[in-house]
Amino acid sequence: VMLLEVDAAGAGFRQTWELFADGWVPLPGGVVYWPEQLTVDGAAAAVVVQGGGPAGGLDAGVRRLEGRFEWQQRPGRLRVPAATGVVELAVDGRRIDFPQRDDDYLWLGDRPRQAATEASVSITVFRRLEDGSPVFLRTRLMLDVSGPAREVVLGKALPDGFVPTALDAPLPARIEQDGALRMQLRPGSWVVNLSARGTGIVESAELGAAGGEWPEEEIWVYVPLPQLRVSQFEGGVAVDPAQAGVPAEWRGSAAYLLKPGDRYGIAERSRGSSEQERNRLRLERSLWLNFDGDGYLARDVLGGTLVQGWRLDMGAPFHLRHASEGGETLLITGGETEGDTGVELRRRSLQLEALSSIDAGVAEIPVSGWRHDLDSVAIWLNLPPNHRLLAAAGADTAQGAWLERWSLLDIFIVLLISVAAGRLLGWPAATLALAAMALVFVDARYIGWVILNLFFALALARVAPEGRLRALSLRYRLVALVLAVVVALPFVAAQARLVIYPQLENPWWRGGPPELVSERPLATQDAATMHAAAPPGVPALMEANRKHVETDLPASQLQRRPWERDVPMERYAPGTLLQTGPGVPDWSWNRYRLQWNGPVTPDQTMKLVLLGPFANSAWRLGAIFTLMGLLGWIATSCFKWPPRRGGAHSAAGTAAAILLIAAIVPAMAPEARAEIPGETVLEELQRRLTQPPECAPDCAHISVSRVVVVGDQLELQLAADAMVEMALPVPDASEGWMPREIIVDDVAQPFLLRNAGVAYLKLTAGTHDVRMSGPLAPADAVEIVFPLEPRRVIVDAEGWDVIGVSNGRLAAATLTLQRRATAGSGDLRPAGFPPFVRLRRQIDLGVEWRVISRVDRVAPQSGAIDLKIPLVDGETVLSEGLDVQSGLISVGLGGSQRSRGWESRLEPVSTLRLTSSADGPWTEVWRLRIGSQWRVAAAGLGPAALPAGDQWTLEFYPRPGETLELAVTRPLASEGPSLAIDGVSMLADVGARTATHTLTIAYRSTRAGEQALQLPASAILESASVDGRPQPLQLAEGRLLLPVVPGAHNVRLQWREDAGLGAAWHMSKVDLGMPASNVSLAASMPENRWVLWASGPKLGPAVLYWSELAIFVIVAFALGAAPGTPLRRRDWLLLGLGLSTVSWSLLIAFAIWVFLLAWRGRARPDWGRNLFNSLQLGIALLSLFVMISLVSAIPAGLLATPDMHITGAGSHGNELRWFQDQVESGLPEA
C-alpha cells in the first residue's frame, strides 16, 4: 500500500515493502518528476535508474520508504508503478476514495464522472456466413448500453431467407414473429449470438433495412466449404477484418461491408470434389532376375496418398500375383482394360505390398507397370551370379551399372594411358591399352594408376641423360614394372577363378539360411476370416494357431451404439479365395539401384543391358588377356632402345604430362575452436534455476469465497489453502471496488502486489482466512474478477442482482453485481423456433449391406421434436422401439435429447437410388462406405471432397429433391494359388550308417487344406512340428499329408534313413508337390571322410584344390626348366603334391628359399661388410623358418584332414551348402 499526499508545492509518499532477497524496487515518479529525499527505515538512500524508471536498492526484509516530489505547478497525473497494489491518495488534505489509475499513471484528483447518463445503445453487427448444407448465418451483436434498464426492439435481426435456430443472449431477449429482436437492456457491454439457417442456397439476395436501433452498416464474413463446392461471396465492399474489428476467431476469412439495399450472394464455381486432384504415390521395388534368366519377379512397396480412383491396376507385361495392405491380403481382380489386374483400396494413406512377375523376352520393360502416375520410383535390381548390368536406358540414375561407374576423371585417365602407350609403344599398343583399361579400370582403378605410373617410369627412363640420373630412372622403371605385375597378378587370378567358379563372386552373399524364421515379408489373411472344407487334423491345428483379433477402439467406444461410431467392415466374404502368389525371393547377389526422381507415367519404359553368364565370362577372359598382353608389351619394350617411333622429345613430353596430372593438393584441416554454451544450454540452465515447485500450478485453492455488500461497503472473505509459501492471486474489481483493509488470520496485511493486472497476496503454507474490505464505487455494475476460481461462492448483496453464479459456482471467472432496477424488469421469455434436424445416412456396402442413420438436433435447442422420415428402398429397420409404417419411420427427440439413431439392413441391388426430401424439416448427408469386393459408379450427384480420416468414404450433400444413383458391380477375381512356399531348408547330418534329415518349410496360406509331400520311401519320420508345436503326422510309403492353415507358418520335419555312406553320396530326393522359393540345402559330412568333389545347384561349394593343383603342375614344369633351379621337375611335382593339401603358402616360401640358396652359391657380389652380413643373417632366419614349417607340416599332412580349399555359398571343410532361387516341385539334386 502506498500513501500519497499531494499539495500545490509537491507530494510526499510512504510505502512499505517486504523483500525476500536484496534487490531493486520501483519508485513513483519519472524523468520529469524525480523522487527526492528518499529514506529507507529513516536512513538516506540513493535513487537510481532501473528498468526505465526511478528505483531504490533495498536489503531483504520489511522496509519502509519515504520520499518527496517538488514542483512549481501540480501535474495532472504522476507515474506510479503497476506493481503497487493499493494506492491511497489525498489531495490538499482531502481523501480521494477511488483514485483513477491508467496503466502506470495515477490521476492526481477525482476521476471525472458523469452524474447521469443518457439512455443510449450502440450496436455493432458482425455476421458469419458459413457455406454448407444448409447455409448457416451466425450473427454476433456487440452492444454498449447506458442509461436505465428498459425494454427495446432493436430491429429485424435476420435477412430474408433465413430462419433462426438458436439465440444466446446474457439479457432477456426474444425473436418476434416478424423477425424483430426484442431485448431488456441494462447498462453495460453485452454480446448476443444468433444462429440461423438458410432456406435456400443463397444465390442472390438484397439486404433490407432492419429498422429500430439497428446500425446502417454490417460486417459480413464468408467461410467457404471447399470440400462441398468451390464458391465465392459476391456483394458489399471488401474490408480488412482486423481494422473492421471482426472477432479474432473469425478473422481467418474474407470480410465485407454491407449496407441496406446492397445485394449479396454465393457464386458457385464448381460443386463436389475436384477432378484435378491426383494421387501422390511413390514406388520402392525389388526386382529379381531368376537364376536361369527366364524372367523377373518384382516385390513392390507402394506408399503415398490416394485421393481418387481407389483402385490400382497393373498391366502387361507384368502379372500381379499377390497384394497386401496393412498386414491383410487383398483380392486381385480383373481391371476395366483386358489383361489388367489390380486391387480395390479403401484407405487414403497407402502402404501396399505387391508381388508381380515378368516373362522373359521383353525388350523394353515399363518402369512401374502400374496404370497410374507416380511421383518417384526406385528399383533395387538383383542379378544372380555371373550376371552384370552394363546400362539401364531410361533411368535417371543406375547406381552400380558399369556405364554409371565411369566419371570424367576415369575417362581422362584411360585416355591418358592410351595416348601414353601410343607415344611410347606405338598405336597398336594404344589400342590394346584402351581395351584393357575399358574392361578393367572401373573394377580395379588401382591397376590403372599403377599402369600410369609404369608409363611415367618408362618415359622418364628414355629421356634421362647418361649418368647417375639414368641409372636411377632404370631402377625406378624396373620397380614400377615389378609393382605392376605384382598388383595385376592377384586381379588376373581372381578373374580366372570367377570364370571357373562364378559362385565365388560375392564373398558377402546373403541368401536363405538353413534355419528359417517365422516372420514373412508379406502378410496373409487371418484364419478367422476364411474357412474351407478342412481335412482331418486341420481344425485342431487351426484352433492352436488362431489369432484373436481385437478392435483398437477403446472400451467407451465399444459401448456406443453403431450410429455413434464407425463400425468396421469385413473386406471379403468367408471362403473368398485370396491369392498368395509365388514365394518371395530372399537372396541378394549383384545389386543395382535404379532411380527416377521426377513424375513417372505409365508409358515410360526402361531397357536393361545385361551380360549373361557366357558374355560375362568372356568379359573376364578379355580383361585377363588384354591386361597381361599390355604388361608383356611394356616388359618387352623396357629392354629395347631406341624406340621405333618418337624420341626423347616425345618421351619427355609424355613424362611431363603424367607428372602434371599426378600432383595432389593436400586438404586443409578444419580449424578447431572452443564454443560458448548455446542458446539451448542457457535456456535449460535458466529453466532449472527458475523451476517452480512440484505442486505448480495447483499450489493453492480457494474453497469458499463469500461476497458481502452492506450499503456502499463490500467485504470479500476467502478460505484459502496454500501448499507452499507463495503469492496468492486474489479477486480484484479494478475501478469498481478498492480494498482499504486486508486481514489474514486476524492480522493486518499491508502488502499487495500487482503484476500484469493481477493482484497477489503473500501467504505462508497452510489454511488461511482472508478478509478484504473497502468502499464500492458509485456505479450501476461492479465486476469482480477471480484469477483463481473458488470451489464455492456465497453472495449476500441486498439491492444487487448477481450475474455469473450458478448453484454456488462461478459460470466463468467473473462475478457481476448489478444494481437492481426499479422499472423495466418484466420477464421476457424467448419464443420457440421451428424444428429442424440433420439426417445422416451411412450406407455400408460390405459383405452385408446395412444403413446406419442418425438424426441430430439443429433447432430448437430444447423441446420435443417428432418427425416421420422416409426409408431407403429395400431398407429394413433392425433397431427396436421405433414405429415403421408405409416406408416411414417415426423419430422423436426428447426435450434435451440431441440425437437419435437406428440401424437397418439393406437388400443388395445392382442400382441403388437415394432421393433427398424436397420439403421436409431436415437436411440430409449421405455417407457411403464401399467394401473391397464392390465397384461403384455414382451418377446424378458428385461427391464432396474426402472427409478427414484414413478410411475412404464418399460423402454427398444433396439439396432438396436431388437424386443419387449408384451402379454397383462385383469385379471378377483373378486366378492364383492360395498357398506359397517362401523358403525351404533341408539339412542332412550324414553318418557312417545312417543319415538324419531336417526339412524346414516356411509357407503362407489364405485358406485351410492339405499339401502332399513325397519323402524317400526308406524315410523313418522321427518328429514333426508346426511353429514349434509337435504335430501327430503319419508317413506312409514316403507320402506325408501336411495340414495347411491360413497365415504364415513354419513346418519342421525330421526323419532318418538307414543308408551307409559310400564313395559317392547324394542328397535325398524330396518332392514338395508345388513351386517353392529360396531353397537351401546343407550337408554335414563325417570328419573321417575326405570330400573330393561336390556338385549341385550353381550356387554351391567349389572345391578349389583341383584347379590350384593344375596351375601348380604348370608352374612345376616351369620351375624345373628354370635356369639355376636346384630341383628337377619330378622333385617339384612331388613336393607340391605333398604340401598342396597342407599349405600353398609354405610351398611358395620353400621355393623362394631354394632359389635364394642357389643364387647365393653362384653370386659373388661386391658388397660391403654390413650388407653382406645382413644378407647372411636373413638367409639363416629364412632357412630356420622353412625347416620348422616343413617338420610341422609332415605330421599335419599325414594325420590331419586334408584341406581341399572348399568355399562358396557358406561352405567350408566338410560342411557343404547349396542355394537355388526357386524350384518347380522337387528339391534340386546335390
ZIVENRA-V169371 format. One record per helix or strand of 2 or more residues. SS is the DSSP state (alpha for helix, beta for strand). FROM is the first residue (numbers start at 0). LEN is the number of residues. If there is no record, write none. Layout:
ss | from | len
SS | FROM | LEN
SS | FROM | LEN
This chain:
ss | from | len
beta | 1 | 5
beta | 9 | 10
beta | 22 | 4
beta | 35 | 5
beta | 42 | 2
beta | 47 | 3
beta | 52 | 6
beta | 60 | 10
beta | 76 | 3
beta | 86 | 5
beta | 93 | 3
beta | 100 | 2
beta | 104 | 3
beta | 119 | 11
beta | 135 | 11
beta | 149 | 7
beta | 161 | 8
beta | 172 | 3
beta | 179 | 6
beta | 187 | 11
beta | 204 | 2
beta | 216 | 7
beta | 228 | 7
beta | 236 | 3
alpha | 247 | 3
beta | 253 | 6
beta | 262 | 9
beta | 279 | 10
beta | 294 | 11
beta | 310 | 4
beta | 317 | 8
beta | 327 | 2
beta | 332 | 2
beta | 340 | 4
beta | 348 | 11
beta | 364 | 2
beta | 375 | 8
beta | 387 | 6
beta | 396 | 3
alpha | 407 | 18
alpha | 426 | 14
alpha | 444 | 19
alpha | 467 | 33
alpha | 501 | 3
alpha | 526 | 3
alpha | 537 | 8
alpha | 554 | 4
alpha | 561 | 3
beta | 589 | 7
beta | 604 | 7
alpha | 612 | 25
alpha | 647 | 14
alpha | 678 | 11
beta | 699 | 11
beta | 712 | 10
beta | 725 | 5
beta | 740 | 4
beta | 746 | 2
beta | 752 | 3
beta | 757 | 6
beta | 765 | 11
beta | 780 | 5
beta | 791 | 6
beta | 799 | 4
beta | 804 | 2
beta | 808 | 2
beta | 813 | 6
beta | 835 | 10
beta | 848 | 11
beta | 864 | 6
beta | 874 | 3
beta | 882 | 3
beta | 887 | 6
beta | 898 | 8
beta | 910 | 5
beta | 921 | 9
beta | 934 | 5
beta | 953 | 3
beta | 962 | 7
beta | 978 | 12
beta | 994 | 11
beta | 1008 | 6
beta | 1019 | 7
beta | 1028 | 2
beta | 1034 | 2
beta | 1038 | 6
beta | 1046 | 11
beta | 1075 | 9
beta | 1101 | 2
alpha | 1104 | 17
alpha | 1128 | 11
alpha | 1143 | 19
alpha | 1168 | 31
beta | 1205 | 2
beta | 1214 | 9
